Amino acid sequence: MIRLYATEKVNLDFDPAVPCFIDAKFGFQLTEEFRYCMKYALQLFKEKREEYPSIGWIANLSQVNVLDPEDSKWMISYWNPAALEVGLRCVAFIEPESDFLRGNVERYTQKSEPMGMVINSFCDLEMAKDWLRSQLLVTNTP
């Protein structure tokens, strides 16, 4: 696993064995920090796509306290189209403990799947990686 970016509130790693990005968030991020990180992550994703034909994404929300509802809307209206444009199709969530945040993940999933994303949620990182591997094999099969 390769650490690509880190702050007190986020770790962004790349696991070439899947291959996937693992975006782990901690606590609460201010909107500016959250959006900067997500835009930067897409830039890194685009660079890795030159080396890997298909890459998945794991959003580890297990240690998140709260997400700003405006940031969730931004993810759907801005980030998703940009992510799809650079080739992201498969997303796995590591579920948060909060019921409120789980509701945010469900709403995000309902709005993102019709856009062309395949999304699933897990309580364990290894299960998420296994699922992504299987999904990426399907998306790479001619």
C-alpha positions as CSV (number, residue, x, y, z in Angstrom):
1,M,0.0,0.0,0.0
2,I,1.3,3.5,-0.9
3,R,0.3,6.6,1.0
4,L,-0.4,9.4,-1.5
5,Y,-1.7,12.1,0.8
6,A,-2.3,12.6,4.5
7,T,-3.6,15.2,6.9
8,E,-5.1,14.9,10.4
9,K,-8.5,14.3,8.8
10,V,-7.7,12.1,5.8
11,N,-5.4,9.4,4.5
12,L,-5.4,8.7,0.8
13,D,-3.7,5.4,-0.1
14,F,-3.3,3.4,-3.3
15,D,-3.3,-0.4,-3.2
16,P,-1.9,-1.8,-6.4
17,A,-2.9,-5.3,-5.5
18,V,-6.6,-4.5,-6.1
19,P,-6.0,-1.8,-7.7
20,C,-7.8,0.8,-5.7
21,F,-7.7,4.1,-3.9
22,I,-8.5,4.0,-0.2
23,D,-9.9,7.3,1.0
24,A,-10.1,7.2,4.8
25,K,-11.7,10.1,6.6
26,F,-11.5,10.9,10.3
27,G,-13.7,13.1,12.4
28,F,-15.1,16.2,10.6
29,Q,-13.6,18.0,7.6
30,L,-14.3,21.6,6.8
31,T,-15.9,22.0,3.3
32,E,-12.8,23.6,1.8
33,E,-10.5,20.8,3.0
34,F,-12.9,18.0,2.0
35,R,-13.4,19.4,-1.5
36,Y,-9.7,20.1,-2.0
37,C,-8.9,16.5,-1.0
38,M,-11.5,15.0,-3.3
39,K,-10.4,17.1,-6.3
40,Y,-6.7,16.3,-5.6
41,A,-7.6,12.6,-5.4
42,L,-9.3,12.7,-8.8
43,Q,-6.1,14.2,-10.2
44,L,-4.1,11.3,-8.7
45,F,-6.7,8.8,-10.0
46,K,-6.3,10.1,-13.5
47,E,-2.5,9.8,-13.3
48,K,-2.8,6.2,-12.0
49,R,-5.2,5.3,-14.9
50,E,-2.2,5.7,-17.3
51,E,-0.7,2.6,-15.5
52,Y,-3.8,0.7,-14.6
53,P,-6.7,0.2,-17.0
54,S,-9.3,-0.1,-14.2
55,I,-9.2,1.2,-10.6
56,G,-11.7,1.1,-7.8
57,W,-12.4,3.4,-4.9
58,I,-12.9,2.7,-1.2
59,A,-14.4,5.4,0.9
60,N,-13.6,4.4,4.5
61,L,-16.1,6.4,6.6
62,S,-15.9,4.2,9.7
63,Q,-14.2,7.0,11.7
64,V,-16.2,9.9,10.4
65,N,-18.3,11.9,12.8
66,V,-20.4,14.0,10.4
67,L,-20.6,15.0,6.7
68,D,-21.9,18.3,5.6
69,P,-25.0,17.8,3.6
70,E,-23.8,20.4,1.1
71,D,-20.6,18.4,0.5
72,S,-22.8,15.3,-0.2
73,K,-24.7,17.3,-2.8
74,W,-21.4,18.5,-4.3
75,M,-20.1,14.9,-4.5
76,I,-23.1,14.0,-6.6
77,S,-23.3,17.1,-8.8
78,Y,-19.6,17.8,-9.3
79,W,-17.3,15.0,-8.1
80,N,-19.3,12.1,-9.6
81,P,-19.3,13.4,-13.2
82,A,-15.6,14.2,-12.9
83,A,-14.9,10.8,-11.5
84,L,-16.8,9.1,-14.2
85,E,-15.0,11.1,-16.8
86,V,-11.6,9.8,-15.6
87,G,-12.9,6.2,-15.5
88,L,-14.1,5.5,-12.0
89,R,-16.9,3.1,-12.0
90,C,-16.7,1.0,-8.8
91,V,-17.0,2.4,-5.3
92,A,-17.0,0.5,-2.0
93,F,-18.0,2.2,1.3
94,I,-16.7,1.1,4.7
95,E,-19.8,1.9,6.6
96,P,-19.9,4.6,9.3
97,E,-21.2,3.8,12.8
98,S,-23.7,6.6,12.7
99,D,-27.2,5.9,11.4
100,F,-27.3,9.4,10.1
101,L,-24.2,8.9,8.0
102,R,-25.4,5.5,6.8
103,G,-28.4,7.4,5.5
104,N,-26.1,9.8,3.6
105,V,-24.3,6.8,2.0
106,E,-27.7,5.3,1.0
107,R,-28.8,8.6,-0.6
108,Y,-25.5,9.0,-2.3
109,T,-25.7,5.4,-3.7
110,Q,-29.3,5.9,-4.9
111,K,-28.3,9.1,-6.8
112,S,-25.0,7.8,-8.1
113,E,-25.8,4.4,-9.5
114,P,-28.1,5.8,-12.2
115,M,-25.1,7.9,-13.3
116,G,-23.1,4.7,-14.1
117,M,-21.4,3.8,-10.8
118,V,-21.5,0.4,-9.2
119,I,-21.6,0.9,-5.4
120,N,-21.6,-1.5,-2.4
121,S,-21.1,-1.1,1.3
122,F,-19.1,-3.2,3.7
123,C,-18.1,-3.3,7.4
124,D,-14.6,-4.5,6.6
125,L,-11.8,-3.2,4.4
126,E,-10.7,-6.7,3.1
127,M,-14.3,-7.5,2.1
128,A,-14.5,-4.2,0.2
129,K,-11.2,-5.0,-1.6
130,D,-12.4,-8.5,-2.5
131,W,-15.6,-7.1,-4.0
132,L,-13.7,-4.4,-5.9
133,R,-11.3,-7.0,-7.4
134,S,-14.3,-9.0,-8.7
135,Q,-16.0,-5.9,-10.1
136,L,-12.8,-4.6,-11.8
137,L,-12.4,-8.0,-13.5
138,V,-15.9,-7.7,-14.8
139,T,-15.4,-4.2,-16.1
140,N,-12.1,-5.2,-17.8
141,T,-13.6,-8.2,-19.6
142,P,-14.2,-7.5,-23.2
